[in-house]
Amino acid sequence: MGWLSSTALRLFRLVVGLAALLVAAWLIGRGGKNSTAIWVALVVFGAFVIAHLLLDLFWARLWTRSNQRSSDANGSTAARESAEHDAGESATNGKGAEPGNAEVTKAFRDTTGVVISTSGVVLGLVAALSSHHTASLKAGVISLVAAILVAIVLYLYILYPLPEDTQPNVLVRYLLTIAFFAFAFGLLSIAMSIVFE
């Protein structure tokens, strides 16, 4: 198992979720009125990350079962599937339904664009509407800026179609995960700042 595998990405998600919960527990133990919004945001963020991991595991099992059933129902053999795949046809139904690398790269690029634009809009609203800058609001703003920076770097990597190899696709998924987690934590921090401070 290398670090550019789906299993490693899932372990990364687990570590991030548990780290958020541990930092929240440390802040709770330390006390202090000013840290309430931050530790609540960390608890919600940690729970979100772990729930995302569990959903990803569930999705992977559904995907595997679905593909297994469709190949059993079609009476496909491994040799026939391999021959169809080599001929440029989809191994699932022979109609080319699997997206090509250009389509996958475009989907990654579109998703990255959403992170950049949405984070920018939220940052603009915070800058325009906030007059009291609390610690959790500052943490949220820093997190949103980090999401934008990671997404910009990622966007530069996916200007052109990715190679057929799995490792670049997993690296893109890592960067998207980091960008979305930074975006999620930023939104949660800003929301908890509004609620608690």
N, C-alpha and C positions, 0 to 999 in steps of 0.2 A: 504494500500500500504506500504509494507516494503521496506527497502533499498536494498533487494535482489530480486527486481522485474525488469521486462523489462522497466516499466514506470520510475522507479527510475534511471535506467541506462541512459535512454533518458534525464531525467532532469540533470543528471551529465554531459552529453555531452553538453547540453545547457549552463550550468554554466561555464564549461571550455571554450567554445567558446566565450561567452560574457566576461568572465574575460580576455581572451587574447586581445579582442578588447578594453576593458577598459584600460588595461595596455598600449597598443599601443597608445591610445588617450592621456594618461597621459605623455608618453614619447614624443609624438609630441608637447604637450603643454609646456613641460619643455624645449624643444629645445635641441640644442647641436649637433654638427656635428658627434660625435662619436656614437650616438645612432640610426642613420638612418637605418643601416642594421638590427638592432634588432627590431625596430618598424615596418619595412616593413615585416620582418619574422613573427612578432606577428599578423599583419593584415591578412596576407595570411593564417597563421595557424588558426586564429579565423574563417575566412571565410570557410576554409577547414572543420573544426569541425562542423560548423553549416550546411554546405552542406551535410556532412556525416549524420547528424541527420535527415535532410529532406529526404535524400535518404532512410534512415532506416525506416522512417515513411511511405514513399511511398511503399517500399518493403513489409512492414507488411500488408498494405492494399491490395496489389496485392496477397499476400499469402493467406489472409483471403478470398478474393473473389474467388480465384482459388479453394480453398478447399470447399467453399460453393457451387460453381457450380458443382464440381465433385460429391459431395454427393447428390445434387439435380438430376443430370443426372443419377446416379446409382439407384435412388429411395431408398436410404438408410434411415433407421430409426435409431434413437439414440440407441434403444435397440439392433439392429443388429450390429451396429458399436461397441457397448460396448462388446457384446458377442465375436465378431471377435478379438477385442483387447485383451480380457481376454484369448482367446485361443492361443495367441501368434502370431496372424497374424496381418498384417497392417490394420488399420481401413480405409485407403484411397483406396486401391485396392485389398486387400486380398492376395497379393503376397509377403508380407514381404519386401516391398520397403523402409520402414522407416529404417534409420540406427540405429543400436543398440548402447548401451552405450559405448561399446569397440571401435566402429568405430568413434563415436563422440569424445571420449577421444583421439584417435590416430590423428584425424584431428586437435584438439587443440594442441597436442604435436608437430605435424609437423609444424604448424603455429608458435608456440613459438620458435622452432628451427630456423626457417627462420629469425625471429627478432634477435635472438642472433647472428647468423652467419653474417647476412648482416650488423648489427650495428658494429660488430667486424671488418669486412672488411673495412667499411668506416672509422672507427677510425684508423686503420692501415694506410690507404692511407693519412689521414689528418696528422698523425704523421710523415710519411715519406716524404710528399711533401710540407708541409707548413713551411715557414721560418718566417713569420710575424704573430704573434698571436694577433688578434684583439679581442675586447670584444664580438662580435657576434660569432666569431669562438670558443671562449672559452665557450660561452653559448651553442653552438651546440654540442661541445664535452661533456660537462656536461650532456646535454639532452640524448645523445647517451649512455653514461655510465649508466644513470638512466634507460633507456630502457633495457639495457642488464641486470641490476640487478633485475628489476621487472620480466623480462622474465625468469631469472634463478630461482627465487622464484616460479614463476608459474609452471615452468617445474617440479620442485620437487613435487608440488601438483598433477600433472597429470601423474605421472609415472605409475599409475595403473588406471583402469577404474573408472570413477566417479560413485557415487551412482545414483539411478534412480530419486532421488528428484531433483526438478528444481533449488533450491537455490544454490547448488554447481556449477551448470552450469552457473548461472548468475554471481556468484563470479568470475569464470574463465573468463567470458566475460568482467567484470570490469577490471581485471588485464590485459587482452589482449588489451582492449581499452587504458588503461594507458600506456602500453608498446608501442603500435602503435602511440599514440599521442606524447610520448617522442621521438620516432624515427622520426616521421614526423617533429616535431619542430627542432630536431637536424639537419636533412637534410636541412630544410628551412634556419636555421641560418647559416649553412656553405655556402649554395648557396648565400645568401644575403651578406655574408662577402666577397665572391669572386666578386660579382657584384658591391657592393657599396664601398668597402674599399681597 
